[in-house]
Amino acid sequence: MGEIEQRPTPGSRLGAPENSGISTLEHGQKPPPTPSGKLMSIKIQMLDDTQEAFEVPQRAPGKVLLDAVCNHLNLVEGDYFGLEFPDHKKITVWLDLLKPIVKQIRRPKHVVVRFVVKFFPPDHTQLQEELTRYLFALQVKQDLAQGRLTCNDTSAALLISHIVQSEIGDFDEASDREHLAKNKYIPQQDALEDKIVEFHHNHIGQTPAESDFQLLEIARRLEMYGIRLHPAKDREGTKINLAVANTGILVFQGFTKINAFNWAKVRKLSFKRKRFLIKLRPDANSSYQDTLEFLMASRDFCKSFWKICVEHHAFFRLFEEPKPKPKPVLFSRGSSFRFSGRTQKQVLDYVKEGGHKKVQFERKHSKIHSIRSLAMQPTEPNSEVPKQAQQSASLALGEGADSPGHQSCQAGKELQVSAEERGPRQSPALQKSPVGSTKADGAAKATTEEAEEAAKDGTPQSTPQPPQPSTELSINSQGGAAPANVILSPNLSPDTKQASPLVSPLLSDQPCPRTDDEEEGRRKRFPTDKAYFIAKEVSTTERTYLKDLEVITSWFQSTVSKEDSMPETLKSLIFPNFEPLHKFHTNFLKEIEQRLALWEGRSNAHIRGDYQRIGDVMLKNIQAMKQLAAHLWKHGEALEALETSIRGSRRLESLCRDFELQKVCYLPLNTFLLRPLHRLMHYKQVLERLCKHNPPNHADFRDCRAALAEITEMVAQLHGTMIKMENFQKLHELKKDLIGIDNLVIPGREFIRLGSLSKLSGKGLQQRMFFLFNDVLLYTSRGLTISNQFKVHGQLPLYGMTIENSEDEWGVPHCLTLRGQRQAVIVAASSRAEMEKWVEDIQMAIDLAEKSSGPTPEFLASSPPDNKSPDEAAVADQESEDDLSASRTSLERQAPHRGNTMVHVCWHRNTSVSMVDFSVAVENQLSGNLLRKFKNSNGWQKLWVVFTNFCLFFYKSHQDNHPLASLPLLGYSLTIPSESEDIHKDYVFKLHFKSHVYYFRAESEYTFERWMEVIRSATSSASRAHVLSHKESHAY
């Protein structure tokens, strides 16, 4: 039973003004106090099938009851939920929050009100709280059992496998089958039992919170996710079903979506008796009439559906609650119904700002308990989305206790208890707002930043696990079932793979993390010579390189061997050319680590100084590496052959796409095929630093110089192949991010720059993503589609193009007019520096196009050239997310797509990146141990950190197979902490973007300078002169 009057409401917790939520009051009026008097008891059925009775005043509005339920659950994000019940005509309706309950529920003793999810956001990572995601997972479970969430057998089995993992824990075949026999999650479950058990075996170590996250990642990709069908007929009398979603109004025939009307297209919604009317905005390219009419069973059905549409539009599209209209004095016309409550953007903003207390909750059906991050210190914004690994079941740490050094070794041993013996598990850390940013109109820009926050939770205690590739059907950030990083890619984001709690122990001689004092003592015992730390960099980056090779030789090969979708010729081209490299570099790493052990003084050899050098080891192995040059030459060929085979085989395309969604594949798959070529450049850089550091009379100088000469020769031989393949790989990566274009990858095309610009039209400035090549400039938009791809809206051939500064003409800062032979586009950059980068690159591209043979033919797929002026294009620029999905025909376009690619990062950070920057990033890769600290925490947490592809990837130790979280660095500022920040440690640097602040601490001056150098390369663009000094212009 809930005490109503003394508990804060969700509205008050959201910081709402006193009169918010009441939409029928005159301006300046306050809502009436909760009526006192006789109480009525109402039974509420929760999502876990339990029933609770709540006593509320008879004349209380519906909001009082919903607040009571949310308070009872300690639910912060209660705005996504609602109360539904059968009215006196047996029609299921939502409880109106403004009307008195007694006028809606006529016989409360005989009615059970159901607490269910009302608003399904486009991306589950917008749900910041673990409890909210748990309730959403229960809703998915209910919809599966009731047949409302339809899907194919594979998706159903995968969904159920995550439910089973959250309820009974790790795989045990006997327990699984017994549990499935007692619990029916879906009709005809028996036929799927073997597949469910097979999938469950791949979730070992996954916490309940992670299982919820993965479940929602898969479910949100399904066409019927969150859909409630409302029977209707069209004008011809054909039976159809109407539904409303976050994107707009959907039309189904049976369970198949046949049409969609995006909110941007809808001008007005109304109903007249049994007729439901949709008035569309004028569109010259549309074949639809101005007003669409659907016939429903009765006026009550029609009005009920109209109300749901009004609420969905307000919740997902408005920035704030709509203002009430004044009541007419004499008479009113039409319904006075208005949406009441917080919009999604207001909910996201509140949760990001924090300030709410997180408490425990219980999972009714789970043998493994969970705890909602008991914050001992103020929590960071968005600290609950599991794009990073959650605390394991055996360890519950709040954010305030993020320093592993705060835990004693003995305590660590005591915490090694089974999940069933110890209840609380740490909830997953949120990483971002990337989803929040995904953009649901204005609520979108949180997506990318959420992924960054994932790393804020305590890192999991590890249990060893053999390297076994995951078979999850995830959709990654780069989409999803990420699908989540289903497994979600660990990149941005979420875009993002979900990290697993199974991580290896810290790289340490002790069984427990060291405290700061222990770390200081250990550091003082190590050599301080710069050459030692240069040699150590070879060791740390070699560890990462070996892990990258294993992605191909172990994980990808294992996945391919299970399915007969890759031609034998392609297998023989890829794997036999990678396995010798893996074997060679495994031995190479052992030699380097043995030399470092001697250098550190673990034997008496260091006294004589015989082993305080690394040049001889480098020279010996680089000379041996030349014998493997034949394999290196094959990698470019393998990359081309793989992409060609993918174009010709949908099965292979699907296999590679699903593999990219696994956690181990934290970068695009084709990037790993180029890793051996990139590694040669790293050896060259390290040897250049050694030769510069050591004087000519040093014992190590001659070997270092000889090794440098050998590796320089190899790099020169492979230079042409490397340049060609980098451009080829980037074009194919961009192809996956774009729809509406068929032949992006053609001989002679060179990628130059991509980034976010604002396009000026009759509707004002609208964010667009631009892609610059050496022959054409594309502009695209990103809708809230299941694929997270960008739709191409137009192309501007560079032949004959001119650039004009238009700041004075249009009154818009950093504004340019790009005037082609057939059309002109007006764009604005986010800053003067961004504008100058675009001007420089576009002018260079125009010069290249002028020197070519002539204009480039159009290559957009089914997209007519945009010949409209900015004013004429005003309406056409309002693209529909549903148009995007409706126009997809190929498997690639229908597929879930990664949402954390560099394209998405640039979109959310409103910046750009060039091929020059990508080339510099290839050279500036680094890995090693760093201590990390958050703005509001006291302790330092030791992590293995890998910098690559403009992003920091965080691991518990170098032995882990996949990252816990990632932090895209574009847009971040790199500085040294000031005195006022009270960071009294050496070698500390600071990363900050808006409210996100991270401190990192290196072990020596050399490693500090190296981290500063490589991170600066990602946070500030290189000049084109820099890249051209390294590489000449290239084209595939």
URSULKA-V39878 format. One record per backbone hydrogen bond with DSSP energy under -1.0 kcal/mol. NH is the residue of the N-H (numbers start at 1). CO is the residue of the C=O. E is the energy in kcal/mol with one decimal. If there is no record, write none. Layout:
nh=(NH:NH)
co=(CO:CO)
e=(E:E)
This chain:
nh=(7:13:14:15:16:20:22:29:40:42:44:45:46:49:52:54:56:58:60:62:63:64:66:67:68:69:70:71:72:73:75:80:81:82:84:85:87:90:93:95:101:102:104:105:110:113:114:115:116:118:119:126:127:133:134:135:136:137:138:139:140:141:142:143:144:145:146:147:148:149:150:156:157:158:159:160:161:162:163:164:165:166:167:168:169:176:177:178:179:180:181:182:183:192:193:196:197:198:199:200:201:202:203:206:211:212:213:214:215:216:217:218:219:220:221:222:225:227:230:232:233:234:237:240:241:242:243:245:249:250:251:252:253:256:258:259:261:263:265:266:267:268:270:272:275:276:277:278:279:280:281:286:292:294:295:296:302:303:304:305:306:307:308:309:310:311:312:313:314:315:316:317:318:344:347:348:349:350:351:352:353:367:371:373:375:387:395:401:402:406:407:412:413:414:415:416:417:422:434:435:437:438:442:443:447:447:450:451:453:453:456:457:478:481:482:482:483:485:488:488:493:497:498:503:508:519:520:521:522:523:524:525:533:534:535:536:537:538:539:540:541:542:543:544:545:546:547:548:549:550:551:553:554:555:556:557:558:559:560:561:563:565:571:572:574:575:578:579:582:583:584:585:586:587:588:589:590:591:592:593:594:595:596:597:598:599:600:601:602:607:610:613:618:619:620:621:622:623:624:625:626:627:628:629:631:632:633:635:638:639:640:641:642:643:644:645:646:647:648:653:654:655:656:657:658:659:660:662:666:671:674:678:679:680:682:683:684:685:686:687:688:689:690:691:692:693:694:698:701:704:705:706:707:708:709:710:711:712:713:714:715:716:717:718:722:723:724:725:726:727:728:729:730:731:732:733:734:735:736:737:739:742:746:749:752:753:754:755:756:757:758:759:760:761:762:764:766:768:769:770:771:772:773:774:777:778:779:780:781:785:790:791:792:793:794:796:798:801:802:804:806:810:811:816:817:818:819:820:825:827:828:829:835:836:837:838:839:840:841:842:843:844:845:846:847:848:849:850:851:861:867:873:874:877:878:879:884:885:886:887:894:895:899:900:905:906:907:908:909:911:913:915:918:919:920:921:922:923:924:925:926:928:930:931:932:933:937:941:943:944:945:946:947:948:951:952:953:954:955:960:964:965:967:969:972:973:975:981:982:985:989:990:991:992:993:996:998:999:1000:1001:1002:1008:1009:1010:1011:1012:1013:1014:1015:1016:1017:1019:1020:1027:1028:1029:1030:1031:1036)
co=(4:9:10:12:11:17:19:26:56:54:52:113:50:46:44:42:40:38:57:99:97:61:62:63:64:65:66:67:68:69:70:77:78:116:114:93:91:87:85:83:60:58:101:101:107:43:84:45:82:80:80:123:124:129:130:131:132:133:134:135:136:137:138:139:140:141:142:144:143:143:148:152:153:154:155:156:157:158:159:160:161:162:163:164:165:172:173:174:175:176:177:178:179:189:190:192:193:194:195:196:197:199:200:203:207:208:209:210:211:212:213:214:215:216:218:219:222:224:242:240:295:238:234:232:252:230:250:248:261:243:259:241:256:253:251:251:249:247:262:262:279:279:277:275:272:294:270:292:268:290:265:283:278:276:233:274:298:299:300:301:302:303:304:305:306:307:308:309:310:311:312:313:314:315:343:344:345:346:347:348:349:167:425:371:373:385:392:398:399:403:404:408:409:410:411:413:415:418:447:447:433:435:440:440:434:444:446:447:431:449:453:454:898:483:475:483:481:488:484:485:491:489:484:501:506:515:516:517:518:519:520:521:529:530:531:532:533:534:535:536:537:538:539:540:541:542:543:544:545:546:547:549:550:550:551:552:554:555:556:557:560:563:567:568:570:571:575:575:578:579:580:581:582:583:584:585:586:587:588:589:590:591:592:593:594:595:596:598:597:604:605:611:614:615:616:617:618:619:620:621:622:624:625:626:628:628:629:632:634:635:636:637:638:639:640:641:642:643:644:649:650:651:652:653:654:655:656:659:664:668:671:674:675:676:678:679:680:681:682:683:684:685:686:687:688:689:690:695:698:700:701:702:703:704:705:706:707:708:709:710:711:712:713:714:718:719:720:721:722:723:724:725:726:727:728:729:730:731:732:734:790:859:744:746:772:772:913:770:911:768:828:766:826:764:870:761:759:757:780:755:778:753:776:750:796:771:794:769:791:783:737:781:739:779:779:777:775:798:819:817:815:806:807:827:804:825:802:823:818:816:758:814:831:832:833:834:835:836:837:838:839:840:841:842:843:844:845:846:847:740:865:869:871:873:875:877:880:881:882:883:890:891:495:495:901:902:903:904:905:906:754:752:914:915:916:917:918:919:920:923:947:945:943:1001:941:999:934:932:930:955:928:953:926:951:948:967:946:965:944:957:954:954:952:950:969:992:990:978:979:983:1000:975:998:973:996:993:991:933:989:931:987:1004:1005:1006:1007:1008:1009:1010:1011:1012:1013:1015:1016:1023:1024:1025:1027:1027:749)
e=(-1.2:-2.5:-1.7:-1.5:-2.4:-1.7:-1.2:-2.1:-3.1:-2.7:-3.4:-3.1:-3.0:-1.6:-2.5:-2.5:-2.3:-2.3:-1.6:-1.7:-2.0:-1.4:-2.0:-2.7:-1.9:-2.0:-2.5:-2.8:-2.2:-1.8:-2.7:-1.3:-1.8:-2.6:-2.4:-2.3:-2.5:-2.3:-2.7:-3.4:-3.0:-1.3:-1.5:-3.0:-1.8:-2.6:-3.0:-2.5:-2.2:-2.7:-2.4:-2.0:-1.7:-2.0:-2.4:-2.4:-2.3:-2.4:-2.1:-1.9:-2.3:-2.4:-2.3:-2.7:-2.4:-2.1:-2.2:-1.0:-1.8:-1.6:-1.1:-2.4:-2.7:-2.3:-2.6:-2.5:-2.2:-1.6:-1.8:-2.8:-2.1:-2.0:-1.5:-3.0:-1.3:-3.1:-2.5:-2.1:-2.7:-2.8:-1.8:-1.3:-1.4:-1.6:-1.1:-2.5:-2.4:-2.2:-2.4:-2.6:-1.6:-1.6:-2.0:-2.3:-2.5:-2.4:-2.1:-2.8:-2.7:-2.5:-2.0:-2.0:-2.7:-2.6:-1.2:-1.9:-1.6:-1.7:-2.3:-2.4:-1.9:-1.7:-1.9:-2.7:-2.7:-2.8:-2.0:-2.8:-2.2:-2.9:-2.8:-3.2:-2.9:-1.6:-2.8:-1.6:-3.2:-2.2:-1.6:-1.1:-3.1:-1.8:-2.1:-2.4:-2.6:-3.4:-3.1:-2.5:-3.0:-3.1:-3.1:-1.4:-3.0:-2.3:-2.9:-2.7:-2.2:-3.1:-2.4:-2.1:-2.2:-2.5:-1.8:-2.1:-2.4:-2.3:-2.4:-2.5:-2.1:-2.8:-2.3:-2.1:-1.5:-2.8:-2.0:-2.8:-2.6:-2.1:-2.5:-2.3:-1.7:-3.4:-2.0:-1.2:-1.2:-2.7:-2.0:-1.1:-1.3:-2.1:-1.9:-2.2:-2.0:-2.5:-1.6:-1.5:-2.5:-2.1:-3.8:-1.2:-5.1:-3.3:-1.1:-1.4:-2.3:-1.4:-1.4:-1.0:-7.2:-1.1:-2.6:-1.2:-1.3:-2.5:-9.9:-3.0:-5.4:-1.8:-7.9:-1.3:-2.1:-9.9:-1.5:-1.3:-1.5:-2.3:-2.4:-2.5:-2.4:-2.3:-2.0:-1.1:-1.3:-2.0:-2.4:-2.4:-1.7:-1.4:-1.6:-2.7:-2.5:-1.7:-1.7:-1.5:-2.3:-2.4:-1.9:-2.1:-2.2:-2.1:-1.1:-2.9:-2.2:-2.2:-2.6:-1.3:-2.0:-2.1:-2.7:-2.3:-1.1:-1.1:-2.1:-2.7:-1.8:-1.6:-1.3:-2.5:-2.2:-2.3:-2.4:-2.7:-1.6:-1.5:-2.2:-2.4:-1.6:-2.1:-2.2:-2.6:-2.3:-2.2:-2.3:-2.1:-1.8:-2.5:-2.3:-1.2:-2.0:-1.5:-1.1:-1.3:-2.2:-2.9:-2.3:-2.0:-2.6:-2.3:-1.6:-2.1:-1.2:-1.2:-2.0:-1.3:-1.1:-1.6:-2.3:-1.2:-2.6:-2.2:-2.1:-2.6:-2.5:-2.1:-2.2:-2.4:-2.2:-1.8:-1.2:-2.1:-2.6:-2.4:-2.7:-2.3:-2.6:-2.3:-2.2:-1.9:-1.7:-1.5:-1.2:-2.0:-2.4:-1.0:-1.3:-2.2:-1.9:-2.1:-2.4:-2.5:-2.0:-2.0:-2.2:-2.6:-1.8:-1.9:-2.9:-2.3:-1.1:-2.2:-2.7:-2.3:-2.7:-2.5:-2.1:-1.9:-2.6:-2.5:-1.7:-1.8:-2.6:-2.3:-1.9:-1.9:-2.5:-2.4:-2.1:-2.6:-2.3:-1.7:-2.1:-3.2:-2.2:-2.3:-2.0:-2.1:-2.5:-2.0:-1.1:-1.0:-2.4:-1.1:-1.0:-2.0:-2.6:-1.5:-2.5:-2.1:-2.1:-2.5:-2.8:-3.0:-2.9:-1.9:-1.6:-2.1:-2.2:-3.0:-2.5:-3.1:-2.5:-3.6:-2.6:-1.6:-1.7:-2.8:-2.1:-2.7:-1.7:-2.0:-3.1:-2.5:-2.4:-2.7:-1.4:-2.8:-1.8:-2.1:-2.1:-2.2:-2.0:-2.4:-1.6:-3.1:-2.9:-3.2:-2.4:-3.0:-2.2:-2.5:-2.4:-2.3:-2.1:-2.2:-2.0:-2.2:-2.7:-2.4:-2.4:-3.2:-2.5:-1.9:-2.5:-2.7:-2.2:-2.1:-2.5:-2.6:-1.4:-1.5:-1.1:-2.0:-1.4:-1.8:-2.0:-1.9:-1.6:-1.7:-2.5:-1.8:-1.5:-1.4:-1.3:-1.1:-2.0:-2.5:-1.8:-2.4:-2.6:-1.7:-2.8:-2.6:-2.1:-2.4:-2.3:-2.5:-1.8:-1.1:-1.7:-1.0:-1.7:-1.9:-2.4:-2.0:-2.9:-2.4:-1.2:-2.8:-2.7:-2.6:-2.9:-2.5:-3.7:-2.2:-1.1:-2.1:-2.9:-2.7:-3.0:-1.6:-4.0:-1.0:-2.6:-2.7:-2.4:-2.5:-2.4:-1.2:-1.7:-1.3:-2.5:-3.2:-2.8:-1.9:-2.3:-2.6:-2.7:-2.8:-2.7:-2.4:-2.7:-2.3:-2.4:-2.3:-2.6:-2.3:-2.3:-2.5:-2.3:-2.1:-1.2:-1.8:-1.5:-1.4:-2.5:-1.2:-1.2:-3.2:-1.2)
